Amino acid sequence: MLRIFLLIVFIIAFHNNLYALELKNMKIYILKGDYKQAIVEGEKILATQEEKSDLDELYYLLGISYLKEENYLRASDIFEIIMKEFPDSKFKDEAKLGLGDSYLLRGDFDKAKNHYEELLKSDPNTKLKAQVYHRLSQIGFKKGDTNLGRIYLDMLKQEFPSNPELILNKDLYPIVAKPASETATLPVATNYEVYYTVQVGAFSKKTNAENLVETLTQQGYPAYVEESSSEVGQSYRVRVGKFSTRQEAMTSEEKLAKEGYPTKIFP
């Protein structure tokens, strides 16, 4: 009888260690940026794992892998599984953020906004508040709602002044936060200038950036170089224009894209 008991304990321990090892392998693939293989590993575990009560971390890893692979529908399904089947999961806030991201990345800004705001409502002190603020500000700017974008940037600056996104994009919006009014749901947006610009390249060598600016200037574009510092070093971003509306930036971006430049609008 004791032998049988010890055998059962060994089998359970071996099974748990195997599961942990498979998750470890999956995490290694994610760190390497090999999201396809991470998905293969994760789906294989799901197909063979009989016990479903402790798979919330696996689902989360799968969700972010599908996001990276731009399979947004599958990612949203997985994040919803975590929220519905694992209500006490330590990944529940991450799942809510991921669900919002799945809509944001497919361009459904209204649904993304709803999910981000629901996360803030359900957990006002969430550890992901800075990320939510930043995403909500981006939604405002992408929709052309500059006031909404400014409001959440103010909140981000006031509560998280060292946020990496603020440091990276400080040239686009020099924020000075104002306190919330007594009657407003959100703080009053600061009346500072926010502009849109089109990035067409980023270089580690300043001379390469300056050469591209010269080419663009000769073609009639108001191009310039902006320096950026990070932990990995100095970079030089080539940008075109400082537009007051997103529509103006989109018009310039369309023209640049047709001429073969890789474009991205900021913010």
C-alpha positions as a LaTeX table, in Angstrom:
\begin{tabular}{lrrr}
\hline
Residue & $x$ (\AA) & $y$ (\AA) & $z$ (\AA) \\
\hline
Met1 & 0.00 & 0.00 & 0.00 \\
Leu2 & 2.85 & 2.38 & 0.89 \\
Arg3 & 4.52 & 1.61 & $-2.44$ \\
Ile4 & 1.36 & 2.50 & $-4.33$ \\
Phe5 & 1.05 & 5.76 & $-2.38$ \\
Leu6 & 4.67 & 6.69 & $-3.06$ \\
Leu7 & 4.23 & 5.82 & $-6.74$ \\
Ile8 & 1.20 & 8.13 & $-6.96$ \\
Val9 & 3.13 & 10.94 & $-5.27$ \\
Phe10 & 6.03 & 10.42 & $-7.67$ \\
Ile11 & 3.73 & 10.48 & $-10.72$ \\
Ile12 & 2.05 & 13.70 & $-9.56$ \\
Ala13 & 5.39 & 15.36 & $-8.83$ \\
Phe14 & 6.78 & 14.24 & $-12.18$ \\
His15 & 3.67 & 15.52 & $-13.97$ \\
Asn16 & 3.91 & 18.92 & $-12.25$ \\
Asn17 & 7.63 & 19.19 & $-12.97$ \\
Leu18 & 7.02 & 18.31 & $-16.61$ \\
Tyr19 & 4.33 & 20.97 & $-16.84$ \\
Ala20 & 6.65 & 23.55 & $-15.25$ \\
Leu21 & 9.44 & 22.52 & $-17.63$ \\
Glu22 & 7.15 & 22.93 & $-20.66$ \\
Leu23 & 6.15 & 26.40 & $-19.47$ \\
Lys24 & 9.81 & 27.24 & $-18.98$ \\
Asn25 & 10.53 & 26.22 & $-22.55$ \\
Met26 & 7.59 & 28.29 & $-23.73$ \\
Lys27 & 8.89 & 31.35 & $-21.86$ \\
Ile28 & 12.32 & 30.89 & $-23.45$ \\
Tyr29 & 10.74 & 30.93 & $-26.91$ \\
Ile30 & 8.87 & 34.13 & $-26.01$ \\
Leu31 & 12.06 & 35.80 & $-24.77$ \\
Lys32 & 13.73 & 34.85 & $-28.04$ \\
Gly33 & 10.82 & 36.34 & $-29.99$ \\
Asp34 & 9.88 & 32.96 & $-31.44$ \\
Tyr35 & 6.15 & 33.31 & $-30.81$ \\
Lys36 & 5.17 & 30.67 & $-33.37$ \\
Gln37 & 7.08 & 28.00 & $-31.47$ \\
Ala38 & 5.74 & 29.29 & $-28.16$ \\
Ile39 & 2.23 & 28.79 & $-29.55$ \\
Val40 & 3.09 & 25.27 & $-30.70$ \\
Glu41 & 4.37 & 24.42 & $-27.21$ \\
Gly42 & 1.37 & 26.00 & $-25.48$ \\
Glu43 & $-1.27$ & 24.36 & $-27.65$ \\
Lys44 & 0.47 & 21.02 & $-27.20$ \\
Ile45 & 0.20 & 21.37 & $-23.42$ \\
Leu46 & $-3.48$ & 22.30 & $-23.68$ \\
Ala47 & $-4.16$ & 19.20 & $-25.78$ \\
Thr48 & $-2.51$ & 16.84 & $-23.29$ \\
Gln49 & $-3.27$ & 18.48 & $-19.95$ \\
Glu50 & $-6.25$ & 16.85 & $-18.24$ \\
Glu51 & $-6.39$ & 19.16 & $-15.22$ \\
Lys52 & $-7.56$ & 22.64 & $-16.25$ \\
Ser53 & $-7.56$ & 24.37 & $-12.87$ \\
Asp54 & $-3.99$ & 25.69 & $-12.97$ \\
Leu55 & $-3.59$ & 26.67 & $-16.60$ \\
Asp56 & $-4.13$ & 30.42 & $-16.28$ \\
Glu57 & $-0.44$ & 31.20 & $-16.76$ \\
Leu58 & $-0.33$ & 28.99 & $-19.84$ \\
Tyr59 & $-3.35$ & 30.76 & $-21.28$ \\
Tyr60 & $-1.75$ & 34.14 & $-20.60$ \\
Leu61 & 1.49 & 33.14 & $-22.34$ \\
Leu62 & $-0.53$ & 31.89 & $-25.27$ \\
Gly63 & $-2.53$ & 35.10 & $-25.37$ \\
Ile64 & 0.49 & 37.37 & $-25.63$ \\
Ser65 & 2.07 & 35.04 & $-28.19$ \\
Tyr66 & $-1.01$ & 35.23 & $-30.39$ \\
Leu67 & $-0.98$ & 39.02 & $-30.00$ \\
Lys68 & 2.61 & 39.11 & $-31.23$ \\
Glu69 & 1.67 & 36.89 & $-34.16$ \\
Glu70 & $-1.18$ & 39.30 & $-34.98$ \\
Asn71 & $-3.86$ & 36.65 & $-34.48$ \\
Tyr72 & $-6.00$ & 39.08 & $-32.52$ \\
Leu73 & $-9.21$ & 37.03 & $-32.57$ \\
Arg74 & $-7.54$ & 34.00 & $-31.00$ \\
Ala75 & $-5.77$ & 36.25 & $-28.49$ \\
Ser76 & $-9.04$ & 37.87 & $-27.40$ \\
Asp77 & $-10.66$ & 34.44 & $-27.00$ \\
Ile78 & $-7.83$ & 33.31 & $-24.74$ \\
Phe79 & $-7.87$ & 36.43 & $-22.58$ \\
Glu80 & $-11.63$ & 36.04 & $-22.16$ \\
Ile81 & $-11.10$ & 32.45 & $-21.00$ \\
Ile82 & $-8.80$ & 33.68 & $-18.23$ \\
Met83 & $-11.34$ & 36.29 & $-17.14$ \\
Lys84 & $-14.27$ & 33.84 & $-17.12$ \\
Glu85 & $-12.71$ & 30.59 & $-15.92$ \\
Phe86 & $-10.01$ & 31.96 & $-13.62$ \\
Pro87 & $-11.63$ & 34.91 & $-11.77$ \\
Asp88 & $-9.02$ & 34.77 & $-9.01$ \\
Ser89 & $-6.03$ & 34.44 & $-11.31$ \\
Lys90 & $-2.99$ & 36.60 & $-10.66$ \\
Phe91 & $-3.08$ & 37.28 & $-14.40$ \\
Lys92 & $-6.64$ & 38.65 & $-14.46$ \\
Asp93 & $-5.57$ & 42.29 & $-14.86$ \\
Glu94 & $-3.04$ & 41.32 & $-17.52$ \\
Ala95 & $-5.80$ & 39.42 & $-19.31$ \\
Lys96 & $-8.07$ & 42.49 & $-19.26$ \\
Leu97 & $-5.24$ & 44.62 & $-20.61$ \\
Gly98 & $-4.49$ & 42.01 & $-23.25$ \\
Leu99 & $-8.14$ & 41.89 & $-24.29$ \\
Gly100 & $-8.12$ & 45.65 & $-24.74$ \\
Asp101 & $-4.89$ & 45.36 & $-26.72$ \\
Ser102 & $-6.44$ & 42.78 & $-29.05$ \\
Tyr103 & $-9.08$ & 45.35 & $-30.02$ \\
Leu104 & $-6.64$ & 48.27 & $-30.12$ \\
Leu105 & $-4.31$ & 46.44 & $-32.49$ \\
Arg106 & $-7.13$ & 45.60 & $-34.89$ \\
Gly107 & $-8.26$ & 49.24 & $-34.89$ \\
Asp108 & $-11.45$ & 48.88 & $-32.85$ \\
Phe109 & $-10.67$ & 51.83 & $-30.59$ \\
Asp110 & $-14.09$ & 52.08 & $-28.95$ \\
Lys111 & $-14.07$ & 48.47 & $-27.68$ \\
Ala112 & $-10.46$ & 48.81 & $-26.60$ \\
Lys113 & $-11.33$ & 51.96 & $-24.67$ \\
Asn114 & $-14.23$ & 50.18 & $-22.96$ \\
His115 & $-12.01$ & 47.32 & $-21.81$ \\
Tyr116 & $-9.27$ & 49.62 & $-20.51$ \\
Glu117 & $-11.77$ & 51.75 & $-18.62$ \\
Glu118 & $-13.38$ & 48.61 & $-17.19$ \\
Leu119 & $-9.96$ & 47.52 & $-15.90$ \\
Leu120 & $-9.54$ & 50.86 & $-14.11$ \\
Lys121 & $-13.07$ & 50.62 & $-12.73$ \\
Ser122 & $-12.70$ & 47.05 & $-11.44$ \\
Asp123 & $-9.27$ & 47.67 & $-9.93$ \\
Pro124 & $-8.50$ & 51.39 & $-9.40$ \\
Asn125 & $-5.12$ & 50.51 & $-7.91$ \\
Thr126 & $-4.09$ & 48.06 & $-10.59$ \\
Lys127 & $-0.35$ & 47.71 & $-11.15$ \\
Leu128 & $-1.09$ & 48.24 & $-14.84$ \\
Lys129 & $-2.54$ & 51.73 & $-14.42$ \\
Ala130 & 0.34 & 53.48 & $-16.20$ \\
Gln131 & $-0.02$ & 51.18 & $-19.22$ \\
Val132 & $-3.78$ & 51.76 & $-19.28$ \\
Tyr133 & $-3.37$ & 55.53 & $-19.10$ \\
His134 & $-0.90$ & 55.45 & $-21.97$ \\
Arg135 & $-3.15$ & 53.27 & $-24.14$ \\
Leu136 & $-6.16$ & 55.48 & $-23.48$ \\
Ser137 & $-4.15$ & 58.56 & $-24.41$ \\
Gln138 & $-3.07$ & 56.87 & $-27.63$ \\
Ile139 & $-6.68$ & 56.01 & $-28.45$ \\
Gly140 & $-7.60$ & 59.66 & $-28.04$ \\
Phe141 & $-4.86$ & 60.77 & $-30.42$ \\
Lys142 & $-5.58$ & 58.01 & $-32.94$ \\
Lys143 & $-9.25$ & 58.98 & $-33.02$ \\
Gly144 & $-8.34$ & 62.63 & $-33.37$ \\
Asp145 & $-9.74$ & 63.37 & $-29.90$ \\
Thr146 & $-6.79$ & 65.46 & $-28.77$ \\
Asn147 & $-8.54$ & 66.50 & $-25.56$ \\
Leu148 & $-8.96$ & 62.87 & $-24.43$ \\
Gly149 & $-5.35$ & 62.17 & $-25.33$ \\
Arg150 & $-4.16$ & 65.14 & $-23.31$ \\
Ile151 & $-6.29$ & 64.22 & $-20.30$ \\
Tyr152 & $-4.81$ & 60.75 & $-19.93$ \\
Leu153 & $-1.30$ & 62.03 & $-20.64$ \\
Asp154 & $-1.78$ & 64.54 & $-17.82$ \\
Met155 & $-2.84$ & 61.73 & $-15.50$ \\
Leu156 & 0.09 & 59.60 & $-16.60$ \\
Lys157 & 2.54 & 62.43 & $-16.04$ \\
Gln158 & 1.10 & 63.34 & $-12.66$ \\
Glu159 & 0.96 & 59.80 & $-11.24$ \\
Phe160 & 3.85 & 58.17 & $-13.13$ \\
Pro161 & 6.38 & 60.87 & $-14.07$ \\
Ser162 & 9.10 & 58.30 & $-14.76$ \\
Asn163 & 7.01 & 56.22 & $-17.16$ \\
Pro164 & 9.16 & 55.04 & $-20.12$ \\
Glu165 & 6.59 & 56.14 & $-22.69$ \\
Leu166 & 6.64 & 59.70 & $-21.37$ \\
Ile167 & 10.42 & 59.82 & $-21.41$ \\
Leu168 & 10.57 & 58.38 & $-24.93$ \\
Asn169 & 7.99 & 60.80 & $-26.34$ \\
Lys170 & 8.65 & 63.88 & $-24.21$ \\
Asp171 & 9.38 & 65.86 & $-27.36$ \\
Leu172 & 5.80 & 65.39 & $-28.57$ \\
Tyr173 & 3.97 & 66.59 & $-25.50$ \\
Pro174 & 5.69 & 68.64 & $-22.76$ \\
Ile175 & 3.10 & 67.90 & $-20.10$ \\
Val176 & 2.30 & 70.03 & $-17.09$ \\
Ala177 & $-0.54$ & 68.36 & $-15.25$ \\
Lys178 & $-3.48$ & 70.26 & $-13.81$ \\
Pro179 & $-5.53$ & 69.00 & $-10.86$ \\
Ala180 & $-8.96$ & 67.55 & $-11.49$ \\
Ser181 & $-11.91$ & 69.93 & $-11.22$ \\
Glu182 & $-14.47$ & 69.19 & $-8.55$ \\
Thr183 & $-17.21$ & 68.56 & $-11.09$ \\
Ala184 & $-15.34$ & 66.71 & $-13.82$ \\
Thr185 & $-15.05$ & 62.91 & $-14.04$ \\
Leu186 & $-11.59$ & 63.26 & $-15.57$ \\
Pro187 & $-8.98$ & 65.95 & $-14.90$ \\
Val188 & $-9.06$ & 69.05 & $-17.06$ \\
Ala189 & $-6.65$ & 68.73 & $-19.94$ \\
Thr190 & $-3.65$ & 71.02 & $-19.85$ \\
Asn191 & $-3.64$ & 73.63 & $-22.59$ \\
Tyr192 & $-0.28$ & 72.75 & $-24.12$ \\
Glu193 & 0.57 & 72.12 & $-27.75$ \\
Val194 & 0.37 & 68.54 & $-28.96$ \\
Tyr195 & 1.43 & 67.83 & $-32.50$ \\
Tyr196 & 1.47 & 64.85 & $-34.82$ \\
Thr197 & 4.52 & 63.84 & $-36.81$ \\
Val198 & 5.42 & 61.10 & $-39.29$ \\
Gln199 & 8.47 & 59.00 & $-38.52$ \\
Val200 & 10.26 & 57.59 & $-41.55$ \\
Gly201 & 13.34 & 56.06 & $-40.00$ \\
Ala202 & 15.46 & 55.50 & $-36.90$ \\
Phe203 & 19.23 & 55.10 & $-36.91$ \\
Ser204 & 22.05 & 54.36 & $-34.51$ \\
Lys205 & 24.36 & 56.68 & $-36.47$ \\
Lys206 & 23.54 & 60.37 & $-36.69$ \\
Thr207 & 25.12 & 60.75 & $-40.14$ \\
Asn208 & 22.66 & 58.21 & $-41.60$ \\
Ala209 & 19.74 & 60.14 & $-40.15$ \\
Glu210 & 21.11 & 63.45 & $-41.45$ \\
Asn211 & 21.55 & 61.97 & $-44.94$ \\
Leu212 & 17.91 & 60.92 & $-45.00$ \\
Val213 & 16.80 & 64.35 & $-43.78$ \\
Glu214 & 18.77 & 65.95 & $-46.60$ \\
Thr215 & 17.09 & 63.69 & $-49.14$ \\
Leu216 & 13.62 & 64.40 & $-47.76$ \\
Thr217 & 14.29 & 68.14 & $-47.60$ \\
Gln218 & 15.29 & 68.15 & $-51.25$ \\
Gln219 & 11.95 & 66.50 & $-52.01$ \\
Gly220 & 10.13 & 69.31 & $-50.24$ \\
Tyr221 & 9.40 & 67.62 & $-46.91$ \\
Pro222 & 9.90 & 69.47 & $-43.58$ \\
Ala223 & 12.15 & 66.74 & $-42.20$ \\
Tyr224 & 14.31 & 66.85 & $-39.09$ \\
Val225 & 16.29 & 64.64 & $-36.71$ \\
Glu226 & 15.35 & 63.98 & $-33.09$ \\
Glu227 & 17.76 & 62.32 & $-30.70$ \\
Ser228 & 16.58 & 59.74 & $-28.20$ \\
Ser229 & 18.46 & 58.08 & $-25.36$ \\
Ser230 & 17.64 & 54.70 & $-23.82$ \\
Glu231 & 19.34 & 51.86 & $-21.98$ \\
Val232 & 20.49 & 50.39 & $-25.28$ \\
Gly233 & 22.10 & 53.63 & $-26.40$ \\
Gln234 & 21.50 & 56.68 & $-28.56$ \\
Ser235 & 19.17 & 56.66 & $-31.54$ \\
Tyr236 & 18.35 & 59.27 & $-34.17$ \\
Arg237 & 14.80 & 59.42 & $-35.46$ \\
Val238 & 13.91 & 61.06 & $-38.74$ \\
Arg239 & 10.51 & 62.72 & $-38.67$ \\
Val240 & 8.47 & 64.84 & $-41.02$ \\
Gly241 & 6.25 & 67.73 & $-39.99$ \\
Lys242 & 4.63 & 68.96 & $-36.81$ \\
Phe243 & 0.94 & 68.80 & $-37.66$ \\
Ser244 & $-1.86$ & 70.14 & $-35.49$ \\
Thr245 & $-4.30$ & 67.37 & $-36.48$ \\
Arg246 & $-3.94$ & 63.66 & $-37.11$ \\
Gln247 & $-5.66$ & 64.03 & $-40.48$ \\
Glu248 & $-2.86$ & 66.31 & $-41.72$ \\
Ala249 & $-0.29$ & 63.76 & $-40.56$ \\
Met250 & $-2.19$ & 60.94 & $-42.30$ \\
Thr251 & $-2.16$ & 62.88 & $-45.57$ \\
Ser252 & 1.61 & 63.32 & $-45.37$ \\
Glu253 & 2.08 & 59.70 & $-44.28$ \\
Glu254 & 0.11 & 58.41 & $-47.28$ \\
Lys255 & 2.29 & 60.39 & $-49.65$ \\
Leu256 & 5.51 & 59.22 & $-47.99$ \\
Ala257 & 4.35 & 55.59 & $-47.96$ \\
Lys258 & 3.61 & 55.73 & $-51.69$ \\
Glu259 & 7.19 & 56.85 & $-52.22$ \\
Gly260 & 8.44 & 53.76 & $-50.39$ \\
Tyr261 & 9.26 & 55.15 & $-46.95$ \\
Pro262 & 8.40 & 53.10 & $-43.82$ \\
Thr263 & 6.02 & 55.37 & $-41.96$ \\
Lys264 & 4.48 & 55.65 & $-38.53$ \\
Ile265 & 2.48 & 58.49 & $-37.02$ \\
Phe266 & 3.32 & 59.77 & $-33.54$ \\
Pro267 & 1.73 & 60.05 & $-31.04$ \\
\hline
\end{tabular}
